[in-house]
Amino acid sequence: MSEAGAAEAGGPATDDAKDARTRRLSPGWRALLLAWTAAVIALCLNQQFTLRFLADVTLLDTEYFWILIALLLPLAFIVYPAHPQADPRRVPWYDVALFAACTALAVGYAWTARESAASGWEYAATSVAPGWAVWSTVLMWVLVLEALRRAGGWVLLGIMAVFSLFPIFSGWMPPPLSAPSVGLLDTATYHVFSRESVLGIPMRAFAELVIGFLVFGTALQYTGAGTFFIDFAFALCGRYRGGAAKVAIFSSGLLGSMSGSVISNVLTTGTMTIPAMKRSGVRPAVAGAIEACASTGAVLAPPVMGATAFVMAEFLDVPYATVALAATIPAVLYFFALFMQIDCNAGRNAMVGLPREEIPALREVFREGWYFVFVIVLLVVLLLVMKRENWAPWLATALLLVLNQAFSKQRWGRRELVAFLEGNGRVFVELVAILAGVGLLVGAFSLTGLTGTLTTELLHLAGRSPILLMLMGALTSFVLGMGMTITACYIFLAVLLAPSLIQAGLDPLAVHMFIMYWGMVSFITPPVALAAFAAASVARAGPNETGLQAMKIGSIIYFVPFFFVMNPSLVLQGDLSDLPLHLVTALLGIALTCGGLQGYLQGVGDLRRCGALEWPIRAALVVGGLMFVAPGGGLMPLSSLQMTLAALALSVPAIAIALAARRSARR
């Protein structure tokens, strides 16, 4: 598994995953990683708050980006060995040479950034730039691709290498992929000197927003927020039926929405929630599936959604707060569906809550960790009320560290500070390597100008049908999500597919959210199902069985993206007058769908009492529930009223028959 799964979403990788993929750095290299990480954090603070650490120098954006690259990208050749069989304790001479070359080139580009901007090197470097600058871009291009391979894997390298080279042979391609060819040096200089490729949208998102939220997530992890969120969830839900499973939803959702990492979340909260679920009677495969679904949904939940959401904000040119708000209702629907699936499963299997002695007192939990809630409230206020998204994670982190040192038993010393810096540094290195490499894709299509042509051709291929385009996009997102990080998958489709959907008349924000959601689906869907497989290893269950259970439990994630594209009010876009009604019918529909899937309905009971009619009743509940959730009008052939009436026509008789079977069973 590529643990770009941790970095794709922005969370610190676990130690187990880190040791499997990276070198154990010697004291000298580890000290350099710590120093460079501290320098990156200081540089970002200087840029965001205009602190003037550099006296009277105000850095251009390109200077700032290249300095970040100089500090982080070369470390990819130190942190990640060239191949899995390499000695994890020794850095060979060729990796040191790559480190030195990458550092020298990035420093050189930062030094000449003002001259490059003034003279237009991105378009005319071969005639106006120094010879070293022109020829060095080919080497930097190769270094970026090699760093991408080490951090993201061979699949990602293959895709990005082909597309980054595309401008060179685009003149030989058949329509609609044909465009005037661009020479090797002109392509290389555009990739390096323009603001559309290596320094494009992915790198801008990282430099301006992602660093701060990564630091905040890591600070939460190293101040004990995970323990607090898990204890809080146990105190709230532990005593109810299926309590341990409900704890998994709340704790993974709370922690994952802060850390932003699916795999890391599974391997941290899962070590506590999965054994607790198994003790309460949940089968191992189901316990792993519940944790996988909760951890996957957490990355889609505000206030911190991982790197992809920040890149989305850059693509759409909207504040991150707009993306976070838009994600709120879909996240509520997804987690409500998980809750109902678990409650119905617990009811059908007569599960009980956890013993009282295993449940911490809510008052005691709050007394120990009240400041975590205070810090999260501050973050939300800064993001959504004061609109200070660049400042929000830094101020929240500062307050968290001050309160932790003042009130917590887990006060930081030298060891904790070093672990905090190293955790951040490894994630910074991985993300920069991936985002710089993925930026080459954006640069290639910007240079050839093919995006508009492909948009027209895709619309023609789909017969201008938005539904067909969405199905094409869902399938493509799912397939790419198997072999690429979510951020890379999202960027690929944001460039190629999103313009077609938008031109077909769909809401831009809903379209981009649709792509991100379907990229996440592969985490819980076999044959890959990274989150399910990671949870299966903790639960000691079969990976494929866990993946199939995760598909069943998290099934609403396959439908919600279509619903909010068809009805943008669910992502707070367009006409919001019908939103309250749509939300109520959606929640009702989810409850019915979950009851049909699990064979247990609140207020009715176990549907096995219906005998031979059980499966027809369950099918009617599932279809009727989905019709309640699906919006009418727009792209749908039925109006909202017609959809609701059809849903009632299916579900009401099914419920009536089930109630009659329940009464006859009591006699």
LUMGUMAR-505792 format. One record per residue: residue in one letter; x, y, z negated of N, C-alpha, C in turn. Coordinates in steps of 0.2 Angstrom, whole numbers, plus 5000, padded with zeros to 4 digits. Atoms other than C-alpha are relative to their C-alpha. Layout:
<nodes>
aXYZXYZXYZ/...
</nodes>
This chain:
<nodes>
m500449945000500050005000500450065000/s499749935000500650185004499750044994/e500349965005500550274988500050075002/a500349944998500250424998499350014998/g500650005003498650374991500050044993/a499949965006499250464975500150075002/a499849934998499950614984499550035004/e500549974996498650634997499550034996/a500549965003497450684984500350044995/g499749955004498650774974500249984993/g499850025007498950674957500649974999/p499450035001500450614949500049935001/a500050074999500950444954500149964993/t499850035006501050314940500749975001/d499350035000502650244935500149945003/d499950064996502350074942500050015007/a500049984993501950144959500650035002/k499449964998503350264958500749955000/d499450055000504650124954500049965006/a500050054994504050014968500250045006/r499949964994504250154981500650045000/t499549955001505650264975500649984997/r499350025004507450264969500050024993/r499849985007507950264951500650055000/l499449954999508950424952500550004995/s499449995005510650444944499950064996/p500049945004510850574931500150075004/g499849944996511550704943499450015005/w500649984996510150684956499450014997/r500649985004508850684943500050074997/a499949935002509550844936499850055006/l500149964994509450914954499250005001/l500750005000507650864955499650044995/l500349965005507150944939500250075001/a499849934999508151104943499650035006/w500349984994507351114960499250014999/t500849995002505551084953499950064996/a500049945004505851214940500050075005/a499949944996506451334954499350015005/v500649994996504851294965499550034996/i500649975005503651334950500250074999/a499849935001504651494947499850045006/l500149964994504551544965499350015002/c500750004998502751504967499750054995/l500349955005502351604951500250075002/n499749934998503451754958499550025006/q500449984995502451744974499350024999/q500749995001500751734967499850064996/f500249945005500851864953500550065001/t499649944998502151974962500450024994/l499649985006503351964947500750035001/r499449974997504852024957500649974996/f499450045003506051884950500650025005/l499549984995507051934966500150075001/a499949935000507252114961499550045004/d500449964996506552224974499849975007/v500150034993506452094988499249974999/t500750034999504652044993500149955006/l499950054995504751885003499450005005/l500550014995503851865019499749934999/d500350075001502651705020500549955003/t499650054997503851625032500749994996/e499450015005505351655020499849964994/y500350045005504351585006499949935001/f500150074998503851435015500749965001/w499350034999505651395021500449994994/i499650015006506351415004499749944996/l500350055003505051294997500249935004/i499850054997505551175011500749984999/a499350015001507351195008500149974993/l500050035007507051144989499749935000/l500350075001505950994992500149955006/l499950054994506050915010500649964999/p499450045000507850865008500049954995/l500050055005507450774992499649945002/a500450064998506350655002500549955002/f499550054998507950575008500449974994/i499750025006508550554990499549964996/v500550035004506950504982499849935003/y500250054996506450384996500549965003/p499550034996507650255002499849995007/a500250004993507750225021499649945001/h500450064999507050045019499949974994/p500250045006506249935006500549964997/q499550045003507749825004500650044998/a499449965002508949965000500150004993/d499950005007509749974983499750064997/p500449955002508550074973500450054995/r499649975005510050134961500550045004/r499449974997511250204974499750045006/v500149964994511150344987500550005005/p499550014996512050305002500350065004/w499749944997513150425012499650035005/y500449974995511950445026499450044998/d500649975003510550495015500350074997/v499749945002511750625007500150055006/a499949964994512150685025499350035002/l500749974998510250705029499850054995/f500249955005509950795013500450075001/a499649944999511450915016499750045007/a500249974993510850945035499350034999/c500749975001509050975030500050064996/t499949945004509551095016500350065004/a499649954997510751195027499550035006/l500449984994509451205042499450054997/a500549965003508051265030500250064997/v499749935002509151395022500150055005/g499949964994509651455039499450035002/y500649974998507851475044499750054996/a500349955005507351565028500450065001/w499649944999508851685031499950045006/t500249964993508351725049499350015001/a500850004999506451725046499850075002/r500249934998506351915047500250015008/e499849994993507351915064499649965004/s500450044996506351775070499350035001/a500749974999504651865067500150065004/a500049944996505252025074500249995008/s499850024993505951945090499649955004/g500450054997504651815093500349945002/w499650064999505751665092499549945002/e500450064999504251545092499849995008/y500250014993503851585111500650015004/a499549994996505551645117500749994997/a499450015004506851575106500649985005/t499550024995507851495121500450065003/s499749944997508151675127500350054995/v499949945005508251785112500449974993/a499750025007508851675097500749975001/p499350035000510651615093500049935003/g500050074998511151455101499949954995/w500050055006511351365084499249994998/a500750005002509551415080499549965005/v500450034995508851345096500149925000/w499850075000509751175096499949974994/s500150035006509551145078499349984999/t500750025001507651145079499849935002/v500150074998507750975088500249954994/l499850045006508750905073499550014994/m500549995005507450985061499449965001/w500650044997506050905071500149934998/v499950075001506850735069500049994992/l499950015007507250765050499350004997/v500749995003505350815047499749935001/l500350064998504850655056500249944995/e499750055004506050545046499750014993/a500349995007505450625029499349975000/l500750034999503650585035500049934999/r500050075000504050405038500249974993/r499950025007504850385021499550014995/a500549995005503450465011499349975002/g500750024998501950415022500049935004/g500050074997502450255031500050005008/w499950004993502650195049499450025004/v500649984997500850215054500050085001/l500149925000500850405050500650025005/l499549974996502550425058499849995008/g500250024993501950335074499550055003/i500549954998500450445076500350075001/m499749945000501350605072500550015005/a499549994995502850575083499750005007/v500350004993501750535098499750075001/f500349934999500750695096500550065000/s499649955000502150805092500450015006/l499650004994503050755108499550015006/f500549994994501350775118500150065004/p499949954995501750945125500549995005/i499550024995503250875134499849965006/f500250044994502350745144499250015001/s500749994999500550825144499950015007/g500249994993500750875162499949935004/w500050074997500850685167499349964998/m500650035003499250645157499450015005/p500649994996497550615166499550054996/p500549965004496150735162499649964996/p499949935002495550785150500650024996/l499449995005497250765141500550045004/s499449974996498250855155500050074998/a499849935001499051025152500750015002/p499349984998500551115158500549974995/s499450035004502151025152500450064997/v499649955003503251115140500749974999/g499350035001505151085139500249984993/l499950035006505950995125500250064995/l499849945005506851155117499450044999/d500649955002505251265119499649964995/t500450045005504251125110500350004993/a499750015006505551105097500050074996/t499949945003505751295094499350024997/y500649985002503851315093499849964994/h500250045006503651175080500450034994/v499749985006504951255069499950084999/f500149935001504751445072499350034999/s500749975000502851465074499749994993/r500450015006501551475060499549955001/e500550044998500551345068500249924999/s499750075000501651185066500249984993/v499750015006502851145052499850054995/l500249955004502351305044499350025001/g500749994998500551285049499550004994/i500550005005498951265039500149954994/p499950045005499451115029500550034995/m499549975005501051195022499850074997/r500349945003500151365019499649984994/a500450025005498851275009500449974994/f499550025005500251184999500350064996/a499649945003501251344996499550054996/e500449955003499751454991499649974995/l500550025004498551344982500249934996/v499950075002499051154980500550004994/i499550015006500651184969499750024994/g500349985006499651274956499649954997/f500450055002498351144955500349934998/l499650055002499651004955500350014993/v499749985007500451084940499549994995/f500550015005498851094931499849934999/g500250075001498350914934500649964996/t499550045004500050854928500150024993/a500049985007499950964913499549974996/l500650045003498250884909500349934998/q499850075002499050714910500549994995/y499550015005500550744899499850044994/t500249985006499550834886499449964997/g500550055003498350684883499350015002/a500749994997496850744893499749935001/g500350064998496650564899499649964994/t500350035006496350494881499450044998/f500649975002495150634877499449995004/f500650014996494050614892499849934999/i500250075001494050424889499649994994/d500350005006493550444871499350045000/f500649975000492250574875499549965004/a500550044996491450464888499849944995/f500250065005491450314875499550034995/a500449975005490650434862499350015003/l500749984997489250484874499649945003/c500450054997488850324883500149934998/g499850075002489650174874499449964997/r500550045004488050124864499549985004/y500650024996486850114879500249945004/r499950074996486649954890500550025006/g499549984995488049944902500550054998/g499649945002488950064891500750015002/a499350004998490750014895500050025008/a500049984993490350034914499850075001/k500149935000489550204911500650044998/v499449975002491050254902500550015005/a499550004994492150214917499850055005/i500249954995491050324928500250074997/f499949945003491150474916500850024999/s499349995001492950454911500450015006/s499649994994493650424928499850065004/g500249944997492550564935500350064997/l499749945003493150684923500850015001/l499349995000494950644923500250005008/g499850004993495050604942499950075003/s500149944997494250774946500550054998/m499549965002495650854937500749985003/s499350034997497150744943500050005008/g500150004992496450724961500349945003/s499750054997497250554963499649934999/v500450065000496250394967500449944997/i499650055003497550264964500350014993/s499749995007498350344949499450004995/n500550005005496650364941499849934999/v500150075001496250174944500549974995/l499550045004497850124936500150034993/t499949975007497750244921499349994996/t500750015004495850254915499849925001/g500350074999495550074923500349954995/t499750055005496749994910499650004994/m500449995006495550054896499349985002/t500750014998493850044905499949935002/i500150064998494049884914500049944995/p500150055005494449774899499450014996/a500649995004493049854889499449985004/m500550034996491849814904499949934999/k500050075000492349634904499849974993/r500250025007492149624885499250004999/s500749995001490349684887499649965005/g500350054996489949544899500050025008/v499949984993490349634916500549955004/r499650044996491049514929500750045002/p499449964998492949554933499950045006/a500049974994492649594951499550065000/v500549945000491149704947500350064996/a499749955004492149794933500550045004/g499549974995493549824946499750055005/a500349964995492349884959499750074997/i500349945004491450004946500650064999/e499549955001493150084942500350035007/a499849984994493650094960499550065003/c500549954997492050184965500050074996/a500049945005492150304950500650045002/s499449964999493950354954500050035007/t500149974993493550374973499650065000/g500449945000492150494969500350054996/a499749945004493150594957500450045004/v499649964995494250654971499550055004/l500549964996492650724979499650054996/a500449965005492050814963500450064998/p499749945003492450994958500149994993/p499749944997493351084951500649995004/v499450014997494951004957499949945005/m500150064995494750894973500549975003/g499450024997496450864978500250045006/a499749964994497550924993499650015006/t500549994994496250895006499650065000/a500549955000495051015000500350075001/f499649944999496351154999500250015008/v499950004993496851115017499350025004/m500749984997494951125022499950074999/a500149935001494851295014500450045005/e499649964995496251355025499849995007/f500350014993495551275041499450045001/l500649974999493851355038500150084998/d499949935001494651525032499550024995/v500549985006493551525016500449994994/p499750015006493951534998499949934998/y500050075003494351364989499350004996/a500650015004492851404978499449995004/t500650024996491651394992500049935002/v500050074999492251224996499849964994/a500250035006492151174978499350004998/l500750005001490351234976499649965005/a500450044995489851154992500049924999/a499950075001490550984986499649984993/t500350025006489450994970499449965000/i500750044999487750924975500249935003/p499850074998488550784985500349964995/a499650045006489650734970499549984995/v500650015005488050744959499649945002/l500450064997487150624971500449944999/y499550065000488650504972500049974993/f500050025007488850494953499449984997/f500650025002487050484950499849935002/a500150074997486950334962500449954996/l499650045004488450254952499749984994/f500350015006487550274936499449965000/m500650044999485950204942500149935002/q499850074998486750054950500349964994/i499750035006487650014934499449994995/d500650015005486050044923499549945003/c500450064997485049924935500349944999/n499750065001486349794935500049984993/a500050025007486449804916499349974998/g500750035002484549784914499949935003/r500150064997484549644926500349944996/n499650055003485849554917500050004992/a500150005007485249594899500650024996/m499449985004486849684894499850054995/v500149955006487049784878500650055000/g499549955001488049924873500649984996/l499450025004489749924864499950004993/p500150005007489849884846500250074997/r499949935003489750034835500750014998/e499349995002491550004828500550025006/e499649994995492250024845499950075003/i500249934997491450194849500250054995/p499749945005492350354842499450054999/a500549955001491350484834500150065004/l500049954996490850624845500350074997/r499849955004491250754832500850004999/e499250015001493050684829500350015007/v499749994993493350674848500150085002/f500049924998492950864850500550034995/r499549975005493950904834500749995003/e499450024998495450824842500250035007/g499949974993495250894860499650055003/w500449944998494151044860500350045005/y499649954996495451144869500049985007/f500050024993495351034885499350035003/v500649984998493551084887500050085001/f499949924999493951274884500450015006/v499649984994495351264897499649995007/i500350014994494251184910499450055002/v500549954999492851314907500450065003/l499649944997494251454910500149995007/l499850024993494751364926499450025004/v500649994996492951364932499850075001/v500249935000492651544927500450045005/l499549964996494251604936499849985007/l500250024993493751504952499450035002/l500649994997491951534954499750074998/v500349945002491551694944500550065002/m499549954999493151794945500350005007/k499750014994493651724962500850015000/r499350005000495451714957500349935001/e499850074999495851544965500849995000/n499350005000497751584967500350004992/w499849995007497851634948499849944996/a500450045004496651504941500449944997/p499650065003497751344939500650034996/w499449985003499251444933499850034993/l500249975007498251544919499749944996/a500350055004497351384914500549954997/t499550045002498951284913500450044994/a499749965006499751424902499649994994/l500450005006498251424890500049934998/l499950075002498351234890500649984996/l499450025003500151224885500050044993/v500049965006499951364872499649964995/l500450035005498451274864500249934998/n499850075002499251104865500650014995/q499450005005500851164856499750034993/a500249975006499751254843499549954996/f500650045004498351124839500149925001/s500050074999498850954846500549964996/k499550055003499750804838500549985006/q499650014994500550784856500450065002/r499649944998501650934855500649985005/w499450014995502950944869500750014997/g499349995001504750924866500450005006/r499650014994506250904878499849955004/r500150064996505750734883499350015004/e500649994996503950784888500150055005/l499949954995504550944897500349975006/v499650034995505750834907499549955004/a500550054997504350704911499550045004/f500449954997503250854916500350025007/l499649974994504550924928500149945005/e499950054995504950754936499449985003/g500650024997503150704938499850055006/n500149954995502850864947500450005006/g499550004995504450854957499949955005/r500150064996504050684964499450015005/v500649994996502350734970500150065005/f499949954996502950894977500449985006/v499650034995504250804987499649965005/e500550054996502950674994499650055004/l500549964997501650804998500450055006/v499649964995502950925007500249965006/a499850054994503650775018499449995004/i500650024996501850725023499750065003/l500349944997501150905026500450035005/a499549974995502650965035499949965007/g500050044995502550815046499350005004/v500749994997500650825049499950065004/g500049934996500851005054500250005007/l499750014993501750945070499449995004/l500650024996500050875076499650075001/v500349944998499251045074500350055004/g499649964996500651135082500049985007/a500050034993500651015097499350025004/f500749984996498751055101500050075000/s500049934999499051235098500450025006/l499649984995500451245110499749985007/t500350024993499551155124499350035001/g500749975000497851235120499549955002/l500550054998496951065123499449994995/t500650015005495751085108499450015003/g500649984997494451175118499849955005/t500250044994494551055133499749934997/l500350075003494350895121499450014997/t500649995002492950975113499449995005/t500450014995492050995129499949935003/e500050074998492450815134499649964995/l500450045005491850745118499350015000/l500749985000490250835119499749975006/h500250044994490050765137499949934999/l500050075001490450595132499449974995/a500650025004489150595118499450025002/g500649984998487850665129499750064996/r500249945004487850825118499649984994/s500450025006487050715104500450004994/p499650005006487650765087500049944996/i500050075003487050595080500549965002/l499550044997488150505092500750024998/l499349975002489650625088500149984993/m499950025007489350595070500249934999/l499850075000489450405072500749995002/m499450004998490950425082500550024995/g499649975005491750535069500149954994/a500050055006491250415055500549945001/l499650064999492050265063500750025001/t499349974999493650365068500350014993/s499749985007493850435050500149944996/f499950065004493650265043500649965002/v499550044998494850175054500750044999/l499449975002496150315052500250004993/g499950005008495850315033500449944998/m499750075002496550135033500750015000/g499350004999498250185039500350074999/m499849935001498450375035499850024993/t500249975006498350475020499450045001/i500749964998496650565018500250075003/t499949934997497450735021500250005007/a499850014993498250675037499449985004/c500650024996496650585043499650075001/y500549944999495650745039500350055005/i499749954995496850865048500049975007/f500150034993496850745063499450015003/l500649994997495050755065499750074999/a500249935000494850935060500250035006/v499849974994495850975075499649975006/l500350034994495050845087499350005000/l500750015000493350815082499550054997/a500449955003492650955071499850055004/p500349954995492551085085499449975004/s500650034996491450965095499450004996/l500650005005490250945080499750074999/i500249935001490251125077499650035006/q500249984994489951165095499349975001/a500750034999488451045095499550034995/g500549975004487651155082500049994993/l500050025007488151085065500350054996/d499749955005488651185050500749984999/p499350015000490551205050500249974993/l499850025007490751175031499849934999/a500350065000489651025032500449955004/v499650044996490650955046500649984997/h499450025003492250965038500049964994/m500150045006491550895022499949935002/f500250074997490850745032500649965002/i499450044998492550705039500449984994/m499750015006493350715022499749944996/y500350065004492050595014500149945004/w499950074997492250465028500749985000/g499350025001494050475026500149964994/m499950035007493850425008499749935000/v500450075000492650275012500549945000/s499650064999494150165017500349984993/f499850025007494650164998499649954997/i500450055004493250054993499749955006/t500250044995492949965010500549955003/p499650054997493749805015500150015008/p499450045002494949755024500550044996/v499449965003496049895016499850014993/a500349995006495049955001500550014994/l499549995004496550024992499850014992/a500249995007495650084976499749934997/a500350075002494649914975500649954999/f499550055001496249814977500450024994/a499749985006497149914964499649984993/a500550025006495649894952500049924999/a500050085000495649704956500649984996/s499450025003497449694950500050014992/v500149995007496949764933499549964997/a500650045002495349664932500249935000/r499850074999496249504937499449965004/a500550034996494949474950500250005008/g499850004993494949434969499950065003/p500049944996495349584980499450015004/n500650004995494049544993499450004997/e500750005004492649504981499950074997/t500149935003493049674972499950055005/g500249954995493049764988499350005002/l500750014998491349694993499550024995/q500449975005490649734976500050085000/a499949924999491349914978499650035005/m500549984994490449924995499350014997/k500750005003488849884986499850054995/i500149965005489049984971500050085002/g499949934998489650144980499750015007/s500350004994488550114995499750075002/i500349934998487750294994500550045004/i499549964997489450365000500049995007/y500150014993489050295017499550045003/f500649964997487450395019500050074998/v500049935002487750555009500350055005/p499749954995488850635022499550015006/f500549984994487550615036499450044997/f500549965003486250685024500250075000/f499949935000487150845021500250035006/v499949974993487650875039499350015003/m500649994997485850855044499650054996/n500449955004485250965029500650044996/p499549965003486651095025499950034994/s500149975007485751155010500349964995/l499750045005486451005001500750024999/v499349975001488151095003500050074999/l500249925001487351264999500250045006/q500049964994487351325017499350005003/g500649994997485951395027499450024996/d500649995003484151405021500049964993/l500050045007484151355002499350004997/s500750005003482251385000499849934998/d500250075001481951195001500449964996/l499550045003483451144991499749964994/p500250045006482551104974499649945002/l500450064998481250994983500549945003/h499650054997482650904993500449974995/l499650035006483650874977499649954996/v500550045004482150804968499949935004/t500150064996481750684982500649965001/a499450044999483550634984500149964994/l499950045006483750584966499549954999/l500650055001482050494966500249945005/g499850054995482650404982500649964998/i499450045002484350354975499849954995/a500250045005483450284960499749945003/l500350064997482350174971500549965004/t499650044996483750124982500549964996/c499650035004484850074968499649944997/g500550055003483349974960500049945005/g500150054995483149884977500749965001/l499350035000485049844978500149954995/q499850045006485249774961499449954998/g500550045002483549694959499750014993/y500349985006482949794944499850075000/l500249934999481949954943499750024993/q500249975006481650064928499350005000/g500750005001479950054921499649945003/v500350064997479649894931500349934997/g499650065003481049774925500349965006/d499650054996481849624933499549985006/l500550024994481149594951500049935002/r500050074999481549414950499349974998/r500750025002479849404942499549995005/c500550004994479049434959500149945004/g500050064996479549264965500250015007/a499850004993479549244984500050075002/l500049944998479149424985500550054998/e499449965003480749484977500350045006/w499649974995481749514993499650055004/p500449944996480349605003499950064996/i500149945004480049714988500750045000/r499349975001481949754986500150045007/a499949964994482049795005499650065001/a500449945000480549905004500250064996/l499749955005481349994989500650045003/v499449974997482950024998499950045006/v500249964994482250085015499650064998/g500449945002480950195006500450054996/g499649955004482250264994500550045005/l499549974995483450305009499650065004/m500449954997481950395017499850064996/f500149955004481650495002500650055000/v499449975000483450545002500250045006/a499849974993483650585021499550065001/p500349934998483150765026499649995006/g500450004994481750785038500150065004/g499949954995481650895053500750015003/g499349994997483250965062500149945005/l499850054996484150815069499549945000/m500450055001482850695062499350005004/p500649994996481350645073499350014996/l500649985004480150665058500150064996/s500049945004479750815048500149984993/s499950025007480150825029499449974997/l500750035003478250795025499949935003/q500150074997478250645037500549954997/m499550045003479850575030499749984993/t500250025007479150585012499449965000/l500650055000477450505017500249935002/a499850074998478350365026500349964994/a499650035006479450335010499549984995/l500650025005477850334999499749945002/a500350064997477050215011500449934999/l499650065001478450095009500149984992/s499850015007478950114990499449994995/v500650015005477250134981499749935000/p500250075000476549964987500549964997/a499550045002478149884983500050004992/i500050005007478149954965499449984997/a500650035002476349914963500049925000/i499950075000476649734968500449974994/a499550025005478149724956499650014993/l500449995007477049794941499549954999/a500550055001475649674945500449934998/a499750075002476949524944500350014993/r499850005007477649594928499449994995/r500650015005475849594920499849935000/s500250075000475549424926500549954997/a499550035004477149364919499950004993/r500149995007476649424902499549964997/r500650045002475049324902500249934998/
</nodes>
